[in-house]
Amino acid sequence: MMTSSAGAALLDSIRTRRARAGVVGLGYVGLPLAVELARAGFVTTGIDLDARKVSAVNAGRSYIDDVPTADVAALHAQGRLRASTTFDVVAELDTINICVPTPLGKAKDPDLSFVVSAAEAVARYLHPGMLIVLESTTYPGTTDELVLPILERTGLKVGRDFFLAFSPERVDPSNEKFNTKNTPKVVGGTTADCSTIAAALYSAAIDTIVPVSSTRVAEMVKLLENTFRAVNIGLVNELALMCDRMGIDVWEVVNAAKTKPFGFMPFYPGPGLGGHCIPIDPFYLSWKARQSGFEARFIELAGTVNGSMPHYVVSLVSDALNSVRKPLNGSRVLVAGVAYKRDVDDIRESPALDLLSLLHARGAELSYCDPHVPRLAGHLWQGGVDLQHVDLQSARPGAWDCAVVVTDHSTFDYDVLQRVATVVVDTRNAIKEPGPNVIRLGAPRKADLLATV
Ligand SMILES: NC(=O)c1ccc[n+]([C@@H]2O[C@H](COP(=O)([O-])OP(=O)(O)OC[C@H]3O[C@@H](n4cnc5c(N)ncnc54)[C@H](O)[C@@H]3O)[C@@H](O)[C@H]2O)c1
């Protein structure tokens, strides 16, 4: 039973799909959500400051790999999905999901400027009977301490006039099994009615809803999930460094350990963390914990270990080149894969960018191949040089002194890679049959590579 009449009317309009839905921020999170809401039967409007994204949606085109253009085209043609660069459309909408970026500032503190500006823009058109849900990953307290005051400055009251909730996004780009619709959705409202209304919106579009008691719990859930990954990756990266020193193959260790049918979950070492979530979100939590006088030690330690991995990869490249009597300075080095993970085109926080900068600073002549990233503009990495994807098929044998596998895209041909580079560093255990010229991260060196190192 709703305690407010505005809430009862909104709930009814959601259940009957008369509610008009809005999504602010049409990126990797917002576009798939807008598509699901439209598919569920809501007339859905996306709002983004990026005119190219808005034009694409209004032309029935997708720009996110996991969202087929056919879906956007069909929903747009049916009049159920459209987009706008301005917020005046909010006056016509009943629900808003805010999916804007939450990056870190220079000192690794939360940059909530996108959330604040989106909330302020929504507040200008806030009207009774609206639901606002924040989806951007952030520290516990953001929804109630930051977004709520902005919305209540309008004179409207949460739980009576409008409804507010937090629901973390769990999208895993390129995951073929789990998508927005079949990934359970955690929802926590500012009041009980807020939770009920937000859960009703999501249950129209998403298979499983997990209600929790507050926005703070919902915010913390997401940070636990991502911190869990960051810390476990930190642990296995440290194990890889240890295994390198001890002459043990970390990949063999993890693969054998994962045969334990209970109490173990495999994580794999690599060249460092990447993407918009795992390298960033834990620091939202440690920053907020620090406000309460609490040091989040696991987060800081994992950050240190994971952040050191590109430096370790540079040392592997040096060792590999050393084995063929070449210095890093002046050597031609090919980085294979610059996206932050397999089969995606997203380079945000990619460890490849750090690696390129470190190699550039040591005088390496750099190239990269990544069919998902045709160009790498100079301003995106510290070397500042524009680079372009090179096609390996047409390269001559030994064209590069060293190749480094940073991202194990499924289309890579590792036989070709081993042919075009004199030595290869494999940071992902991607090469199933490594030749004598391959060094793997966290694994013993082959005798002939070791001999000269
Ligand atoms: N990408 C992921 O895999 C993922 C997964 C889970 C959670 N998240 C979280 O979801 C949030 C969004 O991430 P994303 O990957 O979709 O980001 P994104 O950069 O792909 O998309 C964000 C969009 O918001 C738009 N935008 C920025 N400020 C705006 C404003 N004031 N008004 C309207 N539009 C605005 C940008 O133009 C951009 O299109 C972040 O908090 C992120 O941490 C991302």
The ligand as a MOL file (V3000), in Angstrom:
LIG
                    3D

  0  0  0     0  0            999 V3000
M  V30 BEGIN CTAB
M  V30 COUNTS 44 48 0 0 0
M  V30 BEGIN ATOM
M  V30 1 N 30.7320 0.3690 -18.6010 0
M  V30 2 C 30.5230 -0.5670 -17.6970 0
M  V30 3 O 30.8470 -1.7220 -17.9360 0
M  V30 4 C 29.8450 -0.2430 -16.3580 0
M  V30 5 C 29.3820 -1.3200 -15.5970 0
M  V30 6 C 28.7450 -1.0690 -14.3970 0
M  V30 7 C 28.6090 0.2550 -13.9600 0
M  V30 8 N 29.0850 1.2930 -14.7090 0 CHG=1
M  V30 9 C 28.8850 2.6430 -14.1810 0
M  V30 10 O 27.8420 3.2590 -14.9150 0
M  V30 11 C 28.1020 4.6500 -15.0640 0
M  V30 12 C 28.1220 5.0190 -16.5230 0
M  V30 13 O 29.1550 4.3030 -17.1660 0
M  V30 14 P 29.2400 4.1060 -18.7270 0
M  V30 15 O 30.2730 3.0770 -18.9550 0
M  V30 16 O 27.8880 3.9040 -19.3130 0 CHG=-1
M  V30 17 O 29.7940 5.5590 -19.1360 0
M  V30 18 P 29.8490 6.1890 -20.6160 0
M  V30 19 O 30.9270 7.1860 -20.5970 0
M  V30 20 O 29.8600 5.0890 -21.6450 0
M  V30 21 O 28.4520 6.9110 -20.7590 0
M  V30 22 C 28.0760 8.0050 -20.0050 0
M  V30 23 C 27.2830 8.9490 -20.9030 0
M  V30 24 O 26.8040 10.0140 -20.0900 0
M  V30 25 C 26.8270 11.1890 -20.8760 0
M  V30 26 N 26.7810 12.3390 -19.9620 0
M  V30 27 C 27.7400 12.8240 -19.1610 0
M  V30 28 N 27.2830 13.8280 -18.4300 0
M  V30 29 C 25.9960 13.9930 -18.7710 0
M  V30 30 C 24.9720 14.8830 -18.3460 0
M  V30 31 N 25.1910 15.7910 -17.3960 0
M  V30 32 N 23.7750 14.7880 -18.9290 0
M  V30 33 C 23.5440 13.8600 -19.8820 0
M  V30 34 N 24.4580 12.9780 -20.3160 0
M  V30 35 C 25.6700 13.0470 -19.7520 0
M  V30 36 C 28.0890 11.0690 -21.6850 0
M  V30 37 O 28.0350 11.8760 -22.8510 0
M  V30 38 C 28.0930 9.5780 -22.0280 0
M  V30 39 O 27.4490 9.2950 -23.2520 0
M  V30 40 C 29.4230 4.8970 -14.3420 0
M  V30 41 O 29.1660 5.3010 -13.0360 0
M  V30 42 C 30.0670 3.5400 -14.3500 0
M  V30 43 O 30.9680 3.3880 -13.2740 0
M  V30 44 C 29.6910 1.0620 -15.9260 0
M  V30 END ATOM
M  V30 BEGIN BOND
M  V30 1 1 1 2
M  V30 2 2 2 3
M  V30 3 1 2 4
M  V30 4 1 4 5
M  V30 5 2 4 44
M  V30 6 2 5 6
M  V30 7 1 6 7
M  V30 8 2 7 8
M  V30 9 1 8 9
M  V30 10 1 8 44
M  V30 11 1 9 10
M  V30 12 1 9 42
M  V30 13 1 10 11
M  V30 14 1 11 12
M  V30 15 1 11 40
M  V30 16 1 12 13
M  V30 17 1 13 14
M  V30 18 2 14 15
M  V30 19 1 14 16
M  V30 20 1 14 17
M  V30 21 1 17 18
M  V30 22 2 18 19
M  V30 23 1 18 20
M  V30 24 1 18 21
M  V30 25 1 21 22
M  V30 26 1 22 23
M  V30 27 1 23 24
M  V30 28 1 23 38
M  V30 29 1 24 25
M  V30 30 1 25 26
M  V30 31 1 25 36
M  V30 32 1 26 27
M  V30 33 1 26 35
M  V30 34 2 27 28
M  V30 35 1 28 29
M  V30 36 1 29 30
M  V30 37 2 29 35
M  V30 38 1 30 31
M  V30 39 2 30 32
M  V30 40 1 32 33
M  V30 41 2 33 34
M  V30 42 1 34 35
M  V30 43 1 36 37
M  V30 44 1 36 38
M  V30 45 1 38 39
M  V30 46 1 40 41
M  V30 47 1 40 42
M  V30 48 1 42 43
M  V30 END BOND
M  V30 END CTAB
M  END
